[in-house]
């Protein structure tokens, strides 16, 4: 799709993809798509939180009926945080003076004013959809697009695992890393799937699809690993194996900016394991989430700032893959300076996604039609088998009668770090 010699850095237009606050080009573009903003299990009935997504604060709450709602962060009366108030049914009452708001943002009570000008007051309200254990929201203007589901993750014999994390750098660094198979042999050299020559530039290919970019690598024996990037910030992939019963981990990621220097990778994993195998996998995953008690984000900073060394890390106490990627991506800087880059053939995936963003942002900002990205059943990842494991990838068993159970496997130390990152600080 792209030749390394033809591009050496982000164009001035594509550089706009790094800043995502309200009114910015990328911020406006990303807000035209449904984005995950929270984990369903973390939002209790009758509770409200202030969250920060793309440098903008919102109030997320779950009504007494169990329905999740998203509205503006502050009361329009005197500007206090609405998350400090009370939930009454599916309505939200401000802590300061008791103004009350419906889920659609209408003000319906002003106690001190005896409802004198309720009809003149409202706050922003945003469509919400819960899916695969995540809370998605549409933060843009106008009518939201159709919500696209992913049937491969819905009905099959197995489990859907939630295993998200936060990272302290610009979201686009993580996005680009996904289309950079060449880093695997170095950053993740200890993984069972790694062999000499993995990610060799001349063996990589990247082509535009109806969803984004199909990104592939062909081994010397002809076997292929294929990943699928979905515009603007989704990845459907075969993640590196970490469990002997699962092999390649079929996963879907969303990289969502919290602000310009922090982001969440919301992650769901499709685990086609049932019966005794499923019970074995589940037991190992739950034991592992307890065993991990070192925050990989903090340890990465210690390594990058010289207070610790990778060779000294207790690999049983930390999520090693995420620590390795933290070091590589945060090590680029909170917002990578791409001006002096020297890209090569191994960067074909990075080049491909930059060109798509460049093209789509240009069209969006100039008021021209942008591409209607859609994924169908043919756009799935693929991977070669490992010894003793056939790598059941690409929606095998989808469409059965059993709805897959959603299970939280996030390490407890990771959940605490995520909530700290997601919850907006007082400004």
KEDRENBA-19606 format. One line per 3 residues: number of its first residue (from 1); for each residue z, x, y of C-alpha. Coordinates in Angstrom, 3 decimals, padded with zeros to 6 digits, m for minus. Layout:
residues N
NUM) Z,X,Y | ...;
***
This chain:
residues 427
1) 000.000,000.000,000.000 | 000.787,002.860,002.379 | m000.007,006.558,002.547;
4) 002.756,008.960,003.594 | 000.496,010.822,006.029 | m000.224,007.670,008.021;
7) 003.298,007.010,009.253 | 006.186,009.355,010.027 | 008.727,007.110,011.713;
10) 009.474,003.565,012.767 | 007.146,002.351,015.495 | 008.662,001.146,018.753;
13) 008.212,m002.428,017.536 | 009.703,m001.793,014.090 | 012.698,m000.047,015.657;
16) 013.653,m003.518,016.905 | 014.707,m004.355,013.333 | 017.923,m002.331,013.715;
19) 019.669,m004.519,016.325 | 020.510,m008.060,015.223 | 022.773,m009.588,017.872;
22) 021.974,m012.915,019.558 | 018.677,m012.760,021.435 | 017.478,m009.501,019.874;
25) 014.087,m009.521,018.122 | 015.468,m008.893,014.629 | 018.458,m011.131,015.289;
28) 016.181,m014.027,016.182 | 013.913,m013.324,013.202 | 016.712,m013.050,010.615;
31) 018.250,m016.261,011.935 | 015.107,m018.129,010.862 | 016.120,m017.626,007.216;
34) 019.073,m018.881,005.198 | 021.654,m016.089,004.966 | 024.779,m015.756,002.806;
37) 027.846,m015.462,005.020 | 030.894,m015.791,002.737 | 032.077,m016.168,m000.860;
40) 032.938,m019.702,m001.953 | 036.064,m018.594,m003.820 | 037.495,m017.017,m000.651;
43) 037.358,m020.226,001.400 | 040.243,m022.493,000.417 | 040.320,m026.236,001.032;
46) 041.871,m027.056,004.385 | 041.482,m023.506,005.713 | 039.424,m022.065,008.575;
49) 038.428,m018.476,009.363 | 036.553,m016.756,012.151 | 033.674,m014.720,010.752;
52) 031.297,m012.311,012.456 | 027.644,m012.350,011.394 | 024.930,m010.469,013.309;
55) 027.326,m009.687,016.180 | 028.110,m013.375,016.678 | 031.386,m015.146,015.892;
58) 031.602,m018.465,014.041 | 034.285,m020.757,012.631 | 033.885,m021.343,008.908;
61) 036.131,m023.966,007.344 | 036.442,m026.098,004.251 | 037.356,m029.721,004.900;
64) 039.851,m031.714,002.880 | 036.907,m033.143,000.933 | 036.012,m029.625,m000.244;
67) 032.861,m029.397,001.878 | 032.235,m026.185,003.820 | 031.263,m026.363,007.507;
70) 030.210,m023.790,010.111 | 030.579,m024.251,013.871 | 030.981,m022.106,016.976;
73) 033.953,m019.777,017.148 | 035.660,m021.058,020.300 | 036.733,m024.321,021.849;
76) 034.624,m025.175,024.933 | 037.730,m026.385,026.772 | 039.613,m023.113,027.382;
79) 037.965,m020.792,024.892 | 040.593,m020.293,022.196 | 039.654,m019.590,018.555;
82) 039.044,m022.807,016.681 | 040.061,m021.188,013.378 | 043.694,m021.284,014.570;
85) 043.641,m025.086,014.659 | 044.102,m027.879,012.136 | 041.672,m029.402,009.657;
88) 041.891,m033.180,009.470 | 039.590,m034.574,006.816 | 036.329,m032.790,007.616;
91) 037.121,m032.465,011.313 | 038.623,m029.554,013.220 | 041.307,m029.867,015.908;
94) 041.898,m027.081,018.434 | 045.326,m025.434,018.384 | 045.554,m025.147,022.189;
97) 045.096,m028.680,023.547 | 044.142,m030.712,020.494 | 040.475,m031.303,021.212;
100) 038.902,m032.446,017.962 | 035.391,m031.773,016.672 | 033.256,m033.376,013.991;
103) 031.329,m031.194,011.503 | 028.155,m031.775,013.534 | 029.831,m030.272,016.621;
106) 030.524,m033.479,018.549 | 033.808,m033.640,020.423 | 035.564,m036.806,019.253;
109) 039.048,m036.498,020.791 | 040.526,m035.116,024.032 | 044.205,m036.115,023.941;
112) 045.182,m035.163,027.496 | 041.982,m036.696,028.884 | 042.263,m039.883,026.800;
115) 038.762,m039.101,025.519 | 037.466,m039.268,029.077 | 034.346,m037.167,028.608;
118) 034.018,m036.594,024.851 | 030.411,m037.659,024.945 | 029.592,m034.763,027.296;
121) 031.075,m032.009,025.095 | 029.850,m030.434,021.876 | 029.820,m027.102,020.073;
124) 027.152,m025.494,017.958 | 027.072,m026.566,014.306 | 025.050,m024.844,011.596;
127) 023.688,m026.117,008.259 | 025.578,m024.807,005.230 | 024.689,m024.674,001.538;
130) 026.824,m023.370,m001.358 | 024.862,m021.719,m004.128 | 025.627,m019.209,m006.896;
133) 029.160,m018.737,m005.624 | 028.022,m017.904,m002.080 | 028.096,m019.882,001.171;
136) 024.703,m019.758,002.888 | 024.097,m020.768,006.494 | 021.107,m021.283,008.739;
139) 021.933,m019.720,012.095 | 018.627,m020.260,013.846 | 017.258,m022.981,016.080;
142) 015.302,m026.052,015.082 | 014.956,m027.455,011.613 | 015.968,m025.038,008.847;
145) 013.378,m024.014,006.260 | 013.577,m025.323,002.729 | 016.383,m023.621,000.832;
148) 014.834,m021.538,m001.929 | 016.738,m021.468,m005.184 | 016.433,m018.916,m007.965;
151) 016.334,m020.814,m011.286 | 016.724,m017.632,m013.331 | 020.325,m017.453,m012.122;
154) 021.176,m021.113,m012.637 | 020.787,m022.214,m016.248 | 020.930,m019.750,m019.151;
157) 023.285,m018.570,m021.846 | 025.480,m016.179,m019.949 | 027.335,m015.577,m016.699;
160) 026.540,m015.142,m013.031 | 028.815,m012.469,m011.599 | 029.684,m012.026,m007.923;
163) 030.207,m008.375,m007.035 | 029.591,m007.870,m003.323 | 030.719,m005.114,m000.975;
166) 030.762,m004.061,002.675 | 029.302,m000.817,004.031 | 029.951,000.862,007.366;
169) 026.419,001.523,008.575 | 023.382,m000.369,009.812 | 022.057,m002.868,007.255;
172) 018.514,m001.463,007.402 | 019.681,001.803,005.831 | 020.751,m000.069,002.706;
175) 017.559,m002.131,002.750 | 015.427,001.018,002.838 | 017.539,002.693,000.156;
178) 016.590,m000.065,m002.286 | 012.911,000.863,m001.987 | 013.677,004.548,m002.505;
181) 013.690,005.196,m006.251 | 013.466,008.948,m005.660 | 017.128,009.156,m004.682;
184) 018.311,008.019,m008.122 | 017.889,011.391,m009.827 | 020.170,013.014,m007.266;
187) 022.609,010.460,m005.862 | 023.096,008.774,m009.260 | 022.212,011.693,m011.535;
190) 025.074,010.905,m013.912 | 023.710,007.459,m014.912 | 022.465,006.800,m018.450;
193) 019.056,005.591,m017.233 | 018.273,008.756,m015.253 | 015.826,011.338,m016.600;
196) 013.974,014.285,m015.155 | 011.189,013.070,m012.893 | 012.601,009.596,m012.176;
199) 011.207,008.469,m008.827 | 008.439,011.088,m008.753 | 006.306,010.223,m005.748;
202) 002.921,010.123,m007.483 | 004.339,007.701,m010.076 | 005.514,005.168,m007.468;
205) 003.560,002.200,m006.127 | 004.257,m000.526,m003.559 | 002.124,m003.617,m002.954;
208) 002.619,m006.645,m000.730 | 003.444,m009.815,m002.646 | 003.839,m013.480,m001.676;
211) 007.566,m012.753,m001.282 | 007.576,m009.241,000.175 | 006.927,m006.011,m001.735;
214) 006.491,m005.337,m005.439 | 007.780,m001.803,m005.924 | 007.191,000.068,m009.183;
217) 007.612,003.329,m011.040 | 005.599,004.354,m014.114 | 007.123,006.796,m016.593;
220) 005.022,009.494,m018.277 | 004.979,007.353,m021.454 | 003.525,004.402,m019.502;
223) 006.686,002.267,m019.370 | 007.467,000.687,m015.995 | 010.383,m000.295,m013.847;
226) 009.437,m002.945,m011.278 | 011.598,m004.205,m008.402 | 010.960,m007.135,m006.073;
229) 011.794,m007.094,m002.369 | 011.896,m010.441,m000.581 | 011.382,m010.616,003.169;
232) 013.280,m010.151,005.278 | 016.430,m008.824,003.525 | 016.572,m009.750,m000.197;
235) 016.154,m007.617,m003.299 | 015.699,m008.821,m006.895 | 016.075,m005.803,m009.115;
238) 017.135,m004.107,m012.289 | 020.252,m002.265,m011.175 | 021.419,000.867,m012.950;
241) 023.163,000.211,m016.291 | 026.961,000.291,m016.243 | 027.785,m001.644,m019.439;
244) 026.594,m000.827,m022.992 | 026.122,m004.509,m023.881 | 024.116,m005.356,m020.763;
247) 021.842,m002.383,m020.111 | 019.833,m002.841,m016.934 | 021.724,m005.237,m014.677;
250) 019.519,m008.061,m013.381 | 020.724,m008.572,m009.824 | 019.907,m010.174,m006.496;
253) 021.117,m008.682,m003.221 | 021.159,m009.883,000.384 | 021.885,m007.342,003.148;
256) 023.484,m009.250,006.008 | 024.505,m007.504,009.246 | 028.034,m008.128,010.476;
259) 027.190,m006.149,013.585 | 024.849,m003.226,014.209 | 027.037,m000.668,012.394;
262) 028.445,m002.723,009.489 | 026.932,m005.021,006.906 | 027.664,m006.927,003.709;
265) 025.682,m006.646,000.520 | 026.152,m010.079,m001.018 | 025.428,m009.574,m004.715;
268) 024.956,m011.818,m007.732 | 024.270,m010.511,m011.223 | 022.634,m012.363,m014.093;
271) 024.355,m011.434,m017.364 | 022.516,m012.948,m020.375 | 025.460,m012.472,m022.729;
274) 027.183,m015.316,m024.563 | 029.495,m015.749,m027.535 | 031.296,m012.649,m028.744;
277) 029.130,m010.341,m026.636 | 029.781,m012.402,m023.514 | 033.529,m012.412,m024.164;
280) 033.469,m008.642,m024.652 | 031.547,m008.059,m021.426 | 033.805,m010.439,m019.502;
283) 036.973,m008.736,m020.731 | 035.649,m005.315,m019.751 | 034.591,m006.481,m016.289;
286) 037.939,m008.109,m015.557 | 039.789,m005.016,m016.737 | 037.538,m002.831,m014.606;
289) 038.138,m004.823,m011.417 | 041.863,m004.155,m011.813 | 041.413,m000.490,m012.742;
292) 039.525,000.246,m009.517 | 042.186,000.833,m006.880 | 040.497,003.290,m004.502;
295) 038.434,001.825,m001.676 | 035.019,003.486,m001.929 | 034.375,003.043,001.797;
298) 037.506,005.003,002.748 | 036.888,007.696,000.144 | 033.298,008.134,001.356;
301) 034.539,008.742,004.900 | 037.049,011.271,003.578 | 034.267,013.113,001.722;
304) 031.865,013.021,004.657 | 034.563,014.243,007.041 | 035.701,017.053,004.737;
307) 039.083,015.698,003.616 | 037.953,015.208,m000.002 | 035.223,016.442,m002.335;
310) 033.031,014.536,m004.769 | 033.915,016.914,m007.610 | 037.565,015.913,m007.298;
313) 037.029,012.146,m007.470 | 038.742,010.221,m010.291 | 035.736,008.193,m011.456;
316) 037.925,005.679,m013.275 | 039.578,004.605,m010.012 | 036.539,003.953,m007.808;
319) 033.173,002.202,m007.991 | 031.140,005.367,m008.421 | 027.644,003.970,m007.748;
322) 028.781,002.446,m004.456 | 030.648,005.586,m003.473 | 027.510,007.634,m004.111;
325) 025.392,005.294,m001.994 | 028.066,005.208,000.728 | 027.870,008.987,001.033;
328) 024.065,008.958,001.207 | 023.682,006.041,003.627 | 026.731,006.419,005.878;
331) 025.887,010.116,005.879 | 022.718,009.212,007.789 | 024.929,008.039,010.677;
334) 026.170,004.560,011.553 | 022.647,003.888,012.821 | 020.252,006.473,011.411;
337) 018.180,008.457,013.901 | 014.699,008.201,012.405 | 012.883,010.012,015.207;
340) 012.727,013.341,013.378 | 011.958,012.079,009.876 | 009.360,013.745,007.655;
343) 008.339,011.139,005.091 | 006.498,011.981,001.887 | 004.810,010.308,m001.091;
346) 008.204,009.459,m002.575 | 008.877,007.260,000.468 | 006.065,004.815,m000.252;
349) 008.522,001.907,m000.649 | 010.240,002.684,002.652 | 006.861,002.886,004.384;
352) 005.782,m000.434,002.876 | 008.797,m002.376,004.083 | 008.677,m000.825,007.554;
355) 005.061,m001.892,007.910 | 005.850,m005.473,006.886 | 008.722,m005.657,009.366;
358) 006.526,m004.142,012.069 | 003.777,m006.699,011.458 | 006.036,m009.742,011.131;
361) 008.196,m008.912,014.146 | 005.109,m008.394,016.274 | 003.727,m011.796,015.261;
364) 007.114,m013.500,015.709 | 007.676,m012.099,019.199 | 004.128,m012.908,020.310;
367) 004.378,m016.489,019.073 | 001.782,m016.020,016.346 | 002.292,m017.438,012.821;
370) 004.398,m015.328,010.497 | 003.892,m015.241,006.753 | 005.586,m017.992,004.737;
373) 007.400,m015.876,002.163 | 007.960,m017.571,m001.206 | 008.986,m016.330,m004.621;
376) 007.610,m017.932,m007.785 | 008.419,m017.323,m011.448 | 005.957,m014.434,m011.669;
379) 007.838,m012.340,m009.112 | 010.581,m010.832,m011.253 | 011.868,m007.317,m011.939;
382) 011.138,m005.382,m015.126 | 012.659,m002.329,m016.806 | 012.198,m000.307,m019.958;
385) 014.702,m000.660,m022.773 | 017.544,001.723,m023.431 | 018.624,002.947,m026.870;
388) 020.261,000.042,m028.662 | 019.616,m002.384,m025.802 | 016.317,m004.223,m025.189;
391) 016.888,m004.801,m021.447 | 016.558,m008.580,m021.315 | 015.152,m008.868,m017.829;
394) 013.064,m011.323,m015.875 | 014.583,m014.739,m016.373 | 014.876,m014.756,m020.165;
397) 016.461,m017.967,m021.337 | 016.174,m019.695,m017.937 | 015.919,m023.438,m017.830;
400) 018.248,m024.162,m020.736 | 020.765,m026.942,m020.718 | 023.765,m024.769,m019.930;
403) 024.683,m024.072,m016.311 | 025.841,m020.478,m016.085 | 029.451,m019.995,m015.022;
406) 029.973,m018.099,m011.754 | 032.607,m015.395,m012.190 | 034.150,m013.145,m009.555;
409) 034.245,m009.508,m010.720 | 034.858,m007.886,m007.337 | 037.605,m005.267,m007.515;
412) 040.694,m006.598,m005.771 | 040.701,m003.649,m003.382 | 037.073,m004.517,m002.545;
415) 037.913,m008.142,m001.709 | 040.522,m007.004,000.804 | 037.999,m004.662,002.439;
418) 035.339,m007.392,002.580 | 037.608,m009.936,004.226 | 038.687,m007.359,006.769;
421) 035.029,m006.678,007.579 | 033.896,m010.317,007.597 | 036.744,m011.761,009.633;
424) 036.093,m011.302,013.323 | 038.708,m009.283,015.196 | 040.219,m010.594,018.404;
427) 038.142,m009.436,021.373;
***
